[in-house]
Amino acid sequence: MIVMAHNEHNKPKRSGSFLLIIAGSILLMLAPTQYPTSKELGILALISGLIIGSIGFYIKFVKGRKSRKNNA
């Protein structure tokens, strides 16, 4: 059994934010091909992909950086 020196290494990794980034990027790539006839649904899928990806990016990088600065 390997024991890490710091408690930070023993915390489980939060992968929910990374999943949001992946889901948003997949939606951005697949939206134009899934809805070629309905422009409204295509635009809605593109916008929702941007929103989902940006929420995941905020949770993963911006929010984590703020908490690290406050702890230092």
N, CA, C and O of each residue as an XYZ file, in Angstrom:
288
protein
N       0.848     -1.186      0.000
C       0.000      0.000      0.000
C       0.886      1.240      0.000
O       1.826      1.340      0.788
N       0.585      2.168     -0.876
C       1.353      3.401     -0.981
C       0.617      4.492     -0.220
O      -0.574      4.724     -0.431
N       1.346      5.157      0.668
C       0.774      6.247      1.440
C       1.465      7.530      1.002
O       2.693      7.621      1.027
N       0.688      8.503      0.606
C       1.255      9.767      0.151
C       1.653     10.627      1.346
O       1.103     10.490      2.439
N       2.604     11.500      1.120
C       3.121     12.334      2.200
C       2.148     13.439      2.589
O       2.089     13.832      3.754
N       1.397     13.935      1.640
C       0.484     15.034      1.920
C      -0.954     14.561      1.793
O      -1.264     13.641      1.036
N      -1.812     15.206      2.545
C      -3.231     14.869      2.520
C      -3.866     15.243      1.182
O      -4.877     14.654      0.799
N      -3.294     16.207      0.468
C      -3.842     16.631     -0.822
C      -3.867     15.486     -1.827
O      -4.778     15.408     -2.652
N      -2.886     14.605     -1.768
C      -2.801     13.516     -2.733
C      -3.816     12.415     -2.458
O      -4.123     11.618     -3.344
N      -4.334     12.367     -1.250
C      -5.265     11.311     -0.882
C      -6.715     11.669     -1.188
O      -7.597     10.818     -1.067
N      -6.973     12.898     -1.579
C      -8.341     13.307     -1.885
C      -8.773     12.704     -3.213
O      -7.973     12.632     -4.146
N     -10.020     12.270     -3.312
C     -10.493     11.762     -4.607
C     -10.595     12.909     -5.609
O     -10.935     14.037     -5.253
N     -10.300     12.601     -6.845
C     -10.354     13.614     -7.899
C     -11.805     13.866     -8.281
O     -12.585     12.929     -8.450
N     -12.158     15.141     -8.416
C     -13.510     15.502     -8.843
C     -13.533     15.529    -10.359
O     -12.905     16.385    -10.982
N     -14.248     14.606    -10.942
C     -14.252     14.523    -12.401
C     -15.558     15.034    -13.009
O     -15.734     14.955    -14.225
N     -16.456     15.543    -12.212
C     -17.713     16.050    -12.741
C     -17.526     17.250    -13.645
O     -18.219     17.395    -14.652
N     -16.586     18.112    -13.285
C     -16.324     19.287    -14.113
C     -15.691     18.893    -15.440
O     -15.998     19.481    -16.477
N     -14.809     17.901    -15.411
C     -14.186     17.434    -16.648
C     -15.228     16.784    -17.546
O     -15.154     16.904    -18.769
N     -16.192     16.102    -16.955
C     -17.277     15.500    -17.723
C     -18.134     16.575    -18.394
O     -18.586     16.393    -19.524
N     -18.356     17.687    -17.706
C     -19.111     18.789    -18.310
C     -18.363     19.392    -19.497
O     -18.974     19.736    -20.509
N     -17.045     19.520    -19.373
C     -16.245     20.053    -20.480
C     -16.338     19.124    -21.685
O     -16.507     19.582    -22.815
N     -16.228     17.828    -21.448
C     -16.301     16.856    -22.539
C     -17.691     16.858    -23.175
O     -17.814     16.828    -24.400
N     -18.737     16.893    -22.345
C     -20.105     16.892    -22.876
C     -20.368     18.146    -23.710
O     -21.003     18.075    -24.762
N     -19.882     19.286    -23.240
C     -20.057     20.519    -23.998
C     -19.335     20.496    -25.329
O     -19.863     20.965    -26.337
N     -18.122     19.949    -25.336
C     -17.372     19.907    -26.599
C     -17.980     18.905    -27.580
O     -17.987     19.144    -28.787
N     -18.483     17.797    -27.071
C     -19.149     16.827    -27.951
C     -20.414     17.436    -28.544
O     -20.712     17.242    -29.723
N     -21.150     18.166    -27.727
C     -22.355     18.822    -28.230
C     -22.006     19.859    -29.295
O     -22.723     20.000    -30.286
N     -20.911     20.582    -29.092
C     -20.485     21.564    -30.095
C     -20.107     20.902    -31.411
O     -20.392     21.438    -32.482
N     -19.469     19.742    -31.338
C     -19.039     19.071    -32.564
C     -20.193     18.371    -33.275
O     -20.252     18.369    -34.504
N     -21.099     17.785    -32.523
C     -22.151     16.977    -33.130
C     -23.421     17.753    -33.466
O     -24.232     17.277    -34.260
N     -23.610     18.916    -32.892
C     -24.852     19.661    -33.103
C     -25.110     19.996    -34.567
O     -26.236     19.803    -35.025
N     -24.142     20.482    -35.320
C     -24.445     20.804    -36.727
C     -24.784     19.574    -37.572
O     -25.553     19.680    -38.528
N     -24.227     18.424    -37.237
C     -24.511     17.231    -38.037
C     -25.807     16.548    -37.613
O     -26.426     15.858    -38.423
N     -26.224     16.722    -36.376
C     -27.446     16.076    -35.904
C     -28.700     16.806    -36.367
O     -29.719     16.173    -36.645
N     -28.635     18.112    -36.452
C     -29.817     18.900    -36.803
C     -29.565     19.744    -38.055
O     -29.591     20.972    -37.971
N     -29.323     19.125    -39.209
C     -29.056     19.936    -40.408
C     -30.311     20.600    -40.978
O     -30.211     21.642    -41.626
N     -31.482     20.018    -40.749
C     -32.698     20.599    -41.326
C     -33.328     21.645    -40.420
O     -33.919     22.609    -40.906
N     -33.208     21.467    -39.120
C     -33.815     22.406    -38.179
C     -32.736     23.342    -37.633
O     -31.940     22.955    -36.777
N     -32.718     24.555    -38.130
C     -31.697     25.513    -37.704
C     -31.879     25.924    -36.248
O     -30.898     26.205    -35.559
N     -33.125     25.964    -35.770
C     -33.375     26.371    -34.390
C     -32.768     25.372    -33.408
O     -32.128     25.760    -32.432
N     -32.977     24.077    -33.678
C     -32.406     23.064    -32.790
C     -30.883     23.039    -32.868
O     -30.217     22.809    -31.859
N     -30.335     23.271    -34.037
C     -28.887     23.315    -34.191
C     -28.265     24.457    -33.411
O     -27.247     24.283    -32.741
N     -28.883     25.627    -33.500
C     -28.380     26.788    -32.764
C     -28.544     26.581    -31.268
O     -27.659     26.939    -30.490
N     -29.674     26.003    -30.858
C     -29.889     25.717    -29.441
C     -28.855     24.726    -28.915
O     -28.357     24.888    -27.800
N     -28.530     23.710    -29.697
C     -27.525     22.736    -29.282
C     -26.141     23.365    -29.212
O     -25.372     23.053    -28.303
N     -25.810     24.244    -30.154
C     -24.518     24.934    -30.109
C     -24.394     25.817    -28.873
O     -23.368     25.810    -28.193
N     -25.442     26.572    -28.592
C     -25.414     27.465    -27.434
C     -25.362     26.667    -26.137
O     -24.626     27.025    -25.218
N     -26.135     25.590    -26.056
C     -26.098     24.782    -24.832
C     -24.748     24.088    -24.673
O     -24.294     23.893    -23.546
N     -24.098     23.712    -25.765
C     -22.755     23.146    -25.683
C     -21.760     24.149    -25.141
O     -20.905     23.808    -24.324
N     -21.871     25.396    -25.598
C     -21.004     26.449    -25.071
C     -21.244     26.680    -23.584
O     -20.297     26.834    -22.814
N     -22.508     26.702    -23.186
C     -22.838     26.950    -21.783
C     -22.354     25.805    -20.902
O     -21.742     26.042    -19.861
N     -22.620     24.574    -21.306
C     -22.205     23.411    -20.515
C     -20.680     23.351    -20.405
O     -20.147     23.104    -19.324
N     -19.988     23.572    -21.503
C     -18.528     23.549    -21.479
C     -17.939     24.659    -20.629
O     -16.956     24.447    -19.919
N     -18.537     25.849    -20.697
C     -18.007     26.957    -19.902
C     -18.272     26.767    -18.415
O     -17.461     27.189    -17.591
N     -19.383     26.144    -18.055
C     -19.633     25.834    -16.644
C     -18.597     24.834    -16.141
O     -18.052     24.995    -15.049
N     -18.330     23.811    -16.931
C     -17.308     22.836    -16.552
C     -15.932     23.460    -16.444
O     -15.179     23.141    -15.524
N     -15.588     24.353    -17.378
C     -14.299     25.039    -17.327
C     -14.194     25.904    -16.080
O     -13.148     25.934    -15.432
N     -15.275     26.610    -15.739
C     -15.264     27.453    -14.545
C     -15.052     26.618    -13.291
O     -14.237     26.967    -12.437
N     -15.784     25.516    -13.182
C     -15.662     24.667    -11.994
C     -14.268     24.057    -11.908
O     -13.688     23.988    -10.825
N     -13.731     23.618    -13.033
C     -12.442     22.915    -13.038
C     -11.268     23.849    -12.779
O     -10.390     23.524    -11.981
N     -11.236     24.995    -13.433
C     -10.041     25.824    -13.397
C     -10.195     27.102    -12.585
O      -9.335     27.397    -11.755
N     -11.242     27.859    -12.790
C     -11.363     29.164    -12.139
C     -11.715     29.015    -10.669
O     -11.084     29.645     -9.820
N     -12.693     28.206    -10.355
C     -13.113     28.031     -8.969
C     -12.013     27.371     -8.144
O     -11.797     27.743     -6.990
N     -11.320     26.403     -8.722
C     -10.223     25.744     -8.018
C      -9.068     26.684     -7.754
O      -8.427     26.597     -6.706
N      -8.791     27.580     -8.681
C      -7.701     28.538     -8.509
C      -8.036     29.541     -7.414
O      -7.157     29.935     -6.649
N      -9.304     29.961     -7.329
C      -9.711     30.900     -6.287
C      -9.548     30.279     -4.910
O      -9.069     30.940     -3.988
N      -9.942     29.011     -4.755
C      -9.835     28.372     -3.447
C      -8.377     28.146     -3.064
O      -8.039     28.213     -1.882
N      -7.500     27.877     -4.043
C      -6.080     27.701     -3.738
C      -5.439     29.013     -3.318
O      -4.567     29.018     -2.449
N      -5.852     30.134     -3.919
C      -5.302     31.432     -3.530
C      -5.747     31.812     -2.121
O      -4.974     32.403     -1.367
N      -6.974     31.483     -1.763
C      -7.478     31.813     -0.436
C      -6.802     30.985      0.646
O      -6.626     31.467      1.765
N      -6.422     29.760      0.343
C      -5.770     28.898      1.329
C      -4.302     29.249      1.513
O      -3.728     28.932      2.555
N      -3.690     29.883      0.551
C      -2.247     30.184      0.628
C      -1.946     31.380      1.480
O      -0.783     31.750      1.637
